[in-house]
Amino acid sequence: MVEKTFPGRKISGRVFADLVKERGGSLSHSYFSNILAGKVTHPSEEILRALGLGFGVDWRFFKEESEVVDDVVAGLQFLAKRRTGEISGIAARGLDDDGLPPELLQFALSLLEDTKARRSGGGGGGEDSGGGSPDAKPDATTGPEPEPEPEP
C-alpha cells in the first residue's frame, strides 16, 4: 500500500506520522514502523482511522472483511426499518464536543434529501402524498409535515 500511495518515494515512519498529524490525526512513527514490520496485527479503530488519514482512504478499508460486512448489514437493516416506519426519527445521544461524526451527518442529510425528493416527485395529493410507507407512524418530535417548496 505504501508503494501504491507514494510511488517512487521512501516513506519513513516519521514522515508518515507527520502526514497523519497534518491531516488531523495522531500516530506515532514507531507504531507505524511496527505495523509495516508486521509486529502489530490487530490495531485499534483509532489507529485504523489514522492510517486512513495517512493513506487518503476511508479507515474501513483496513478493517477485516467480516467486520465491514457486519457494518453494511446493520446499515441495511436500519434503512429497511426506516423505510417501513419501524424507525421514524433519529435522536442524537452520546455526542461529544465535536458533534456528529461527518459520516453520520452525511447519512442523515442524505435521508432528508431522499425524503424531499420523494415528496416533490410523488406529488398529486394521493393517499400517500406525505412520502414514506403508508404504515409509517408520524414522528412526534418533528410535528406536522412542512409543505414542499415551489420549484423556481
C-alpha positions in Angstrom: 0.0 0.0 0.0 2.9 2.4 0.8 4.3 1.8 -2.7 0.9 2.4 -4.4 0.1 5.5 -2.4 3.6 7.1 -2.5 5.1 5.7 -5.8 8.9 6.2 -6.1 9.2 7.6 -2.6 10.7 6.0 0.5 8.3 6.9 3.3 9.6 6.5 6.8 7.5 6.1 9.9 8.3 9.6 10.9 7.2 11.1 7.6 4.0 9.1 7.6 3.3 10.1 11.2 3.8 13.8 10.3 1.4 13.4 7.3 -1.2 11.9 9.6 -0.8 14.8 12.0 -1.1 17.4 9.2 -4.4 15.7 8.3 -5.7 15.9 11.8 -4.9 12.5 13.2 -2.3 11.1 15.6 0.0 8.1 15.0 3.5 7.6 16.4 6.3 6.9 13.9 7.4 3.8 15.9 3.9 2.4 15.9 3.6 2.8 12.1 7.0 1.2 11.7 5.8 -1.8 13.8 2.7 -2.1 11.6 4.9 -2.2 8.5 7.2 -4.8 10.1 4.2 -7.0 10.9 4.6 -6.6 14.7 1.1 -5.1 15.0 -1.6 -7.4 13.7 -4.8 -6.0 15.2 -4.6 -2.2 15.5 -7.4 -0.3 17.3 -10.1 1.6 15.4 -8.3 4.8 16.3 -5.1 3.6 14.6 -7.2 2.4 11.6 -8.6 6.0 11.3 -5.1 7.4 11.5 -3.9 5.0 8.7 -6.9 6.1 6.6 -5.8 9.7 7.0 -2.3 8.9 6.1 -3.1 6.9 3.0 -6.0 9.1 2.0 -8.7 6.3 2.2 -11.7 5.6 4.3 -10.5 3.9 7.5 -12.8 1.0 7.0 -10.5 -0.1 4.1 -8.3 -1.6 6.8 -11.0 -3.5 8.7 -11.5 -7.2 8.4 -13.9 -8.0 5.6 -16.3 -9.7 8.1 -16.4 -6.5 10.2 -17.3 -4.4 7.2 -20.0 -6.9 6.2 -21.5 -6.6 9.7 -21.5 -2.8 9.4 -23.1 -2.9 6.0 -25.8 -5.4 7.2 -26.5 -3.2 10.2 -26.8 -0.2 7.9 -29.2 -2.0 5.6 -31.3 -3.2 8.5 -31.5 0.3 9.7 -32.6 1.6 6.3 -35.2 -1.1 6.0 -36.7 -0.2 9.4 -36.6 3.5 8.5 -38.5 2.8 5.2 -41.1 0.6 6.8 -41.7 3.1 9.6 -40.3 1.0 12.4 -37.9 3.8 13.0 -39.5 7.2 12.5 -36.8 9.6 13.7 -33.2 9.7 14.8 -32.2 11.0 18.2 -28.6 12.2 18.8 -27.4 10.7 22.0 -23.9 10.4 23.4 -22.4 13.2 21.3 -19.0 14.5 22.2 -17.7 18.1 21.9 -17.2 17.6 18.1 -20.9 16.9 17.5 -22.0 14.3 14.9 -19.3 12.3 13.1 -19.1 13.5 9.5 -20.3 10.2 8.0 -23.4 10.2 10.3 -24.2 13.8 9.4 -23.8 13.0 5.7 -26.0 9.9 6.1 -28.7 12.0 7.9 -28.6 14.7 5.2 -28.9 12.0 2.5 -32.1 10.7 4.3 -33.5 14.2 4.3 -32.7 14.7 0.6 -34.3 11.3 -0.3 -37.4 12.3 1.6 -37.6 15.7 0.0 -37.1 14.2 -3.5 -39.9 11.6 -2.8 -42.3 14.3 -1.7 -41.6 16.7 -4.6 -41.5 13.9 -7.2 -44.5 12.0 -5.9 -46.9 15.0 -5.8 -50.6 14.5 -6.8 -52.1 14.6 -3.3 -52.9 10.9 -3.3 -53.4 8.7 -0.3 -49.7 8.6 0.5 -48.7 12.2 -0.6 -46.6 12.6 2.6 -44.0 10.2 1.3 -42.7 7.1 3.1 -44.7 3.9 4.0 -48.4 4.1 4.4 -47.9 2.2 7.6 -45.4 4.7 8.9 -46.2 6.3 12.3 -45.8 10.1 12.5 -42.7 11.3 14.3 -43.9 13.1 17.3 -40.6 15.0 17.5 -41.0 16.8 14.2 -44.6 18.0 14.3 -46.7 18.5 11.1 -45.2 17.8 7.7 -44.0 21.0 6.0 -45.4 22.0 2.6 -43.0 21.4 -0.3 -41.2 24.5 -1.6 -42.3 25.6 -5.0 -39.7 25.0 -7.7 -38.2 28.1 -9.3 
